[in-house]
Amino acid sequence: MRPWPRGGVALGGDYNPEQWPREVWREDVRLMREAGVTFATVGVFSWSWLEPEPGRYEMGWLDDVLDLLHEGGIAVDLATGTASPPPWFSHKYPDSRPVRSDGTRLWHGSRQAYCPSSTVFTEHAVALASEMARRYHDHPALAMWHVSNEYACHNLPCWCEVCAAAFRTWLLDRYGDLDHLNDAWGTAFWSQRYTDWEQVIPPRVTPTFGNPTHQLDFWRFGSDTLLAQYVAERDVLHALSPGVPVTTNFMTNDHFRLLDYARWAPEVDVVSTDHYVVHQPAGPVTDPHHDPRAELSFSADLTRGLAGGRPWVLMEHSTSAVNWQPVNQAKAPGQMLRDSLAHVARGADTLGFFQWRASRAGAEKFHSGLVPHAGTDTKVFREVSRLGAVCARLQEVLGSHVEAPVALLWDYPSTRAATLQAVPSTAVDPGQVAHDLHAALRAAGVTCDVVPPGADLSSYRVVLVPTLYLCTDATAAAVAAAAEAGAQVLVTYFSGISDEHDHVRLGGYPGAFRDLLGVRVEEFFPLPVGAAVALDDGGTGTLWSELLEAVDAEVLARYADGPLTGVPALTRREVGAGAAWYCATRLDPEATARLVDAVCAAAGVSAPAGRPAHVEVVRRGDGERTWTFLLNHGEDAEVVLGGHDLVADRPGAGSWTLAAGAVAVVRGS
Ligand code: GAL
């Protein structure tokens, strides 16, 4: 594989020279060098410039851009240009435009206006990718291929007839025949039995709740369809441009759940993602505990989990404000550097931004860039240049791995299934539960890998299973095996309820984990939004409770008021060399912290000593050396105690001070 820039942590971002006159390009390269930028992602939205008319390619301008970047020593992450088809394409092939659930066909004039199942789109995209690969495979600036951009961001689901037909083909492949489909979808309910494939349609608007398995399968189909589109482009790139890694940028932000990235990750040569700080996500319930910094850490830990622990690429984040939230908050001085290094701490070896120069025109003209509208005599450009210098100094951490004794299971299909209609409580969001546990670990200074259920769990001392509603037999067995082998396993409420078809597991909840946990739940008692129930250990539960019997488990806490007074809420069972804990309600943050501490303590997992609150600590290592990242998110200077490996590289240090907002990277061995 071709080398990715190795002069330090790679720094760069989306570069859209077609938005600027040629005179600016040379200046761009000069400023990139000045700022310490080492890579540029070029061509993401360039299709209408690369192929202004069907089959007529115009790439001379891109030759010049790539040559200029190469002369400046800037590596290129070259996009295939297929993120957004040009107007001529949508005009010529009107059926290729995506359709909303209400039947509205979307127009061009924005971006990504193509149907995920459109074969004519895929043919044209593959043709452009092939042309690009033939022309640039041996260009010395080319370091990586970037296929499309944020698949599914705007065009999934699509409700057109082409998707309906493709959905039937996908179902035929999955189930083989209608009998198996009828069984899987539970069509005995509400007279839904299908007797001809033509009757099978996408889960369109229905008089009342639609069939959940039908909806879940349509979601799976959407993810697989776009994945196939990616693979089609990737395969021509591998064939025509061998040795150059191929990626596409994921969106591991919490609010994006349209694709099953566990199925995508094995198909990319390098896992890359985009992350934007979201101040209040639009969820079923506004979460008073939402913390954008903790969400960033979760996203980074999830990206690393998808990458199998290997270093990953942060393809995009922002130097300051975005333009797509209701109020777009600018980053405070120092925040961009801290956010960037939080990603590096958690395994990123590349820091990309959207975008190099803030646009003058278009829908994103109020989005920050590395070069703001005000020019280079700005806070943003000075901070970018500072980051450039820091990235160069971090060369030695490249390739090292993040040390994480804890795994947290994150499953996109389960999350999707748990948040469909007609569930016991629409206020329950597995994402929120996962974030609760992750935030408690982060606050405690314990790092965790957020991994898909198929991941190898054998090296973890703690395994967290937050509200894994839909659970396959294989996952249930893997979790039980981890406990047997010595892990402390913590499962939370509304887990193990259904199988891969979203059929309820009978005999008492939480079906898939009942034996492991030694508990049996007869009935759910979800709590009204805003209501709380006291526990006899001083904690409080919200959102959820259940009529639970501790069949073969020690009771750690019971409800102290409400209809379930005296019923167990928290249990623990010794299992083989480990244990299985169960938490049947959403604990308040303090009680969550106590529980997470207890589980970690039982596993012998502890935070680095001497770490003050507000200082995030993450360690990377390469087997010989370690690098401890300390990020002070507080408003005060923090005294970090010496005398342990946190400050091993500081001879004689007793204690030292980390200024408010500052980041330190401490080498140890
Ligand atoms: C990303 C996208 C970029 C840009 C950015 C703005 O989702 O990939 O092209 O739109 O958001 O925040």
Boltz pocket constraint, residues with backbone or C-beta under 6 A from the ligand:
constraints:
  - pocket:
      binder: B
      contacts: [[A, 149], [A, 150], [A, 274], [A, 276], [A, 316], [A, 322], [A, 323], [A, 354], [A, 364], [A, 367]]
      max_distance: 6.0
